[in-house]
Amino acid sequence: MSNFRDVTGKVAIVTGAARGIGKSMAETLAMEGCKVVMADLLDLVKESAKEVAEKYPSSDASAVVLDVSDEMAVKALVEGTVEKFGKLDIMANNAGMHMHTGNVWETEEKQIDRVLAVNFKGIFFGCKYAAKQMIKQKSGTIANTGSFFGKVGHAQSATYGASKAAVHTMTQSLALEIAPYNVNVNALCPGLAASEMHWGFVEADAKALGISFDEMKEKELDEIPLHRYGYGKDLAGAIMWLATPSGEYITGQLINVNGGLDFT
Ligand SMILES: NC(=O)c1ccc[n+]([C@@H]2O[C@H](COP(=O)([O-])OP(=O)(O)OC[C@H]3O[C@@H](n4cnc5c(N)ncnc54)[C@H](O)[C@@H]3O)[C@@H](O)[C@H]2O)c1
């Protein structure tokens, strides 16, 4: 088999991997032959990594508990991975959070600080230390989880949207800086994905409209042309493309992985 689309033996870090998109992303990369290091704020990531390691023993899946807004913890995550496996091929900066901050005039400074610390600085640190290693290797791919909310403003999501917009432009800046080293950097933008974070929105929207949780889900599914929610495996599919010769010519892009939900 040629290596045109093959990720066997590639070393991947996935942040935000305890649950949701990140867990499914890590599991798919493991299924396809990657070594995976799964990082998250939640202790649950240990259970998630154990599950992945049992299902795909060749993945050597392991867990790191950390807060991505802590620069030294992210540095240690990357350096520890390189110490263990000798390289880093895929950095999936996926950890993120949403906080119900209300309208701009209701938002408190400490809420802005936390959302930007996790969603922007967390991804920035992941990029920074992955870049240092990938520059040495002259190879690698960085995939940041962005969002439609970072492309178009939404009411009651100014802080979250701004944090994702910052991720998008930082992705493009780094893509330009690191292109001479044969590293590509892109942002993957999910639409409506099946995750704890998203079910929180569904619950709130259902309440606001006076309909049930399941009715709200049906309403959302009707808006998605491919009529299903997104999963980490969909993002993992894009990462595997970007991480192999089949996708190496793609860099600095904000790639929608959204079932056709929007065309921004
Ligand atoms: N679910 C959607 O519809 C959707 C849409 C667009 C973008 N996204 C983005 O996708 C990514 C994954 O979100 P999800 O939907 O799986 O949500 P989720 O809440 O289910 O998972 C997010 C994970 O990130 C972890 N995390 C949060 N803060 C962290 C921190 N400071 N340090 C380390 N880990 C931390 C959480 O513990 C959790 O395991 C996020 O960046 C989110 O913004 C999600």
The ligand as an SDF file (V2000), in Angstrom:
LIG
                    3D

 44 48  0  0  0  0  0  0  0  0999 V2000
  -20.4210   20.5140   19.6620 N   0  0  0  0  0  0  0  0  0  0  0  0
  -20.5370   21.4030   18.6860 C   0  0  0  0  0  0  0  0  0  0  0  0
  -21.5880   21.5110   18.0520 O   0  0  0  0  0  0  0  0  0  0  0  0
  -19.3560   22.2750   18.3250 C   0  0  0  0  0  0  0  0  0  0  0  0
  -19.4850   23.1740   17.2780 C   0  0  0  0  0  0  0  0  0  0  0  0
  -18.4010   23.9710   16.9130 C   0  0  0  0  0  0  0  0  0  0  0  0
  -17.2070   23.8530   17.6050 C   0  0  0  0  0  0  0  0  0  0  0  0
  -17.0990   22.9900   18.6500 N   0  0  0  0  0  0  0  0  0  0  0  0
  -15.7930   22.8920   19.3200 C   0  0  0  0  0  0  0  0  0  0  0  0
  -15.4040   21.5410   19.3530 O   0  0  0  0  0  0  0  0  0  0  0  0
  -14.4770   21.3230   20.4400 C   0  0  0  0  0  0  0  0  0  0  0  0
  -14.9050   20.1140   21.2440 C   0  0  0  0  0  0  0  0  0  0  0  0
  -16.1420   20.4080   21.8750 O   0  0  0  0  0  0  0  0  0  0  0  0
  -17.2770   19.3330   22.1660 P   0  0  0  0  0  0  0  0  0  0  0  0
  -18.4590   19.7260   21.3920 O   0  0  0  0  0  0  0  0  0  0  0  0
  -16.7340   17.9640   22.0420 O   0  0  0  0  0  0  0  0  0  0  0  0
  -17.5740   19.7220   23.6940 O   0  0  0  0  0  0  0  0  0  0  0  0
  -17.4020   18.9010   25.0530 P   0  0  0  0  0  0  0  0  0  0  0  0
  -17.6860   19.8800   26.1250 O   0  0  0  0  0  0  0  0  0  0  0  0
  -18.1880   17.6550   25.0030 O   0  0  0  0  0  0  0  0  0  0  0  0
  -15.8440   18.5250   25.0500 O   0  0  0  0  0  0  0  0  0  0  0  0
  -14.8410   19.4870   25.2610 C   0  0  0  0  0  0  0  0  0  0  0  0
  -13.7050   18.8310   26.0240 C   0  0  0  0  0  0  0  0  0  0  0  0
  -12.6960   19.8160   26.2690 O   0  0  0  0  0  0  0  0  0  0  0  0
  -12.2970   19.7050   27.6170 C   0  0  0  0  0  0  0  0  0  0  0  0
  -11.7870   20.9710   28.1400 N   0  0  0  0  0  0  0  0  0  0  0  0
  -12.5020   22.0940   28.4070 C   0  0  0  0  0  0  0  0  0  0  0  0
  -11.7090   23.0180   28.9540 N   0  0  0  0  0  0  0  0  0  0  0  0
  -10.4580   22.4810   29.0220 C   0  0  0  0  0  0  0  0  0  0  0  0
   -9.2130   22.9500   29.5200 C   0  0  0  0  0  0  0  0  0  0  0  0
   -9.0960   24.1630   30.0640 N   0  0  0  0  0  0  0  0  0  0  0  0
   -8.1360   22.1280   29.4470 N   0  0  0  0  0  0  0  0  0  0  0  0
   -8.2580   20.8810   28.9340 C   0  0  0  0  0  0  0  0  0  0  0  0
   -9.4120   20.3810   28.4660 N   0  0  0  0  0  0  0  0  0  0  0  0
  -10.5050   21.1720   28.5200 C   0  0  0  0  0  0  0  0  0  0  0  0
  -13.5590   19.2940   28.3470 C   0  0  0  0  0  0  0  0  0  0  0  0
  -13.2820   18.7400   29.6270 O   0  0  0  0  0  0  0  0  0  0  0  0
  -14.1690   18.3030   27.3880 C   0  0  0  0  0  0  0  0  0  0  0  0
  -13.7190   16.9930   27.5800 O   0  0  0  0  0  0  0  0  0  0  0  0
  -14.4670   22.6380   21.2230 C   0  0  0  0  0  0  0  0  0  0  0  0
  -13.3330   23.3990   20.8500 O   0  0  0  0  0  0  0  0  0  0  0  0
  -15.7420   23.3340   20.7690 C   0  0  0  0  0  0  0  0  0  0  0  0
  -15.6620   24.7090   20.9220 O   0  0  0  0  0  0  0  0  0  0  0  0
  -18.1410   22.1990   19.0240 C   0  0  0  0  0  0  0  0  0  0  0  0
  1  2  1  0
  2  3  2  0
  2  4  1  0
  4  5  1  0
  4 44  2  0
  5  6  2  0
  6  7  1  0
  7  8  2  0
  8  9  1  0
  8 44  1  0
  9 10  1  0
  9 42  1  0
 10 11  1  0
 11 12  1  0
 11 40  1  0
 12 13  1  0
 13 14  1  0
 14 15  2  0
 14 16  1  0
 14 17  1  0
 17 18  1  0
 18 19  2  0
 18 20  1  0
 18 21  1  0
 21 22  1  0
 22 23  1  0
 23 24  1  0
 23 38  1  0
 24 25  1  0
 25 26  1  0
 25 36  1  0
 26 27  1  0
 26 35  1  0
 27 28  2  0
 28 29  1  0
 29 30  1  0
 29 35  2  0
 30 31  1  0
 30 32  2  0
 32 33  1  0
 33 34  2  0
 34 35  1  0
 36 37  1  0
 36 38  1  0
 38 39  1  0
 40 41  1  0
 40 42  1  0
 42 43  1  0
M  CHG  2   8   1  16  -1
M  END
$$$$
